[in-house]
Amino acid sequence: MSKVTSKLQVTVPKAIAERYRIRPGDEIDWTPAGDGIRVIPRKRSKPPLDRAARLKLFDEATARQRRRDAAWGKVAAPRDRGWTREELYVRGRSR
């Protein structure tokens, strides 16, 4: 049995959530059905991609990033600021 909170939220029982594969973040529809209410999980828009498809997308994204990096050119050498990064860690400390 579920209870409605003061914010009108309802907890889905674990057995029901597991049976219908309802996970956090999923959307459900509430439909009037005579004297009762039907709760219907929405269908997921896309099935999860298999490993080969995910790897293909990753390879395509990597190739795009390499093209962007090549177009950017080389990064200029850092200029002399008069201090080093290591000095930042010792500045302001009590001696």
N, C-alpha and C positions, 0 to 999 in steps of 0.2 A: 504494500500500500504506500502511495506517495502522499506528501502533504504540500499544499500550496503555501509559499512563504508570503511575507508582507509585501514583497516586490512582485508578486504573482508569478514566481518561478516554481517549476516543478522538477523534481529529480526523477530520472528514468531508472527504474529498478535494474540492477546489474544483470539479472537473468534475461530480461527483455532486451537490454542493450547488446548483450553478447549474441543472443539469438538472431537479431536483425542487423547486427554489425553496425550499431550506432556508436560513433566515437565523438570525443569532445570536438566541438567546432562544426559538426554536421548540422544541417538544417532539417527541421521536421515541420510538416503541415498539420494543422488542427482543423478538422472538418466536422461540422454538425451532422449527427446521424440519428435522427428521431429524438429520443430522450437521452441519448448518449453523445459521446465525442469520439471520433476516430483520429488516431495519431498515426500519420503516414510519413515514414522517412523519405526525404527527397532522394532521387537518384543522383549519383555522382555524375558530373558532366563528362569526365574522361576517365577511362580505366587507367590504372598506373602503367607507366611505360616499362617494358622489359629491359633487361640489362643491355642488350645490343643497341636499343634505341637511345638509352641514356648515354652510352659511350659515344654514339654518333653525334648527339647534340653537344657533348663535352668537347669532342674533337673539332667540331665546327666553331664553337666558341673560342677554343684555343687558337685556331687558325686566324680568326678575326682579330684577336688580341695581338697576335704576332704581326699582322699587317699594320695595325695601329701603332705598335711600337716601332716598326721599321719606318713608318711615315714621320714619326716624331723626331727621329734622329737620335743622336747620342745626347745624354744628359751632360750639361756643363759641369766642370769640376767645381766643387764648393770653393767660395772665396774665403780669404783669410779674415776672420772676424776679430782676431786678437784674443780669442779664448777657445778652449776645446770643450768638448762634451764632458770629459772626465772632470774638468775643473768645476763644472756646475754642481757636481755631487759633493765637493768639498767646500764650496763657498758657503758662508753663513754658519758653518758648524763651529761650535765652541772648541777652542784649542786646548 
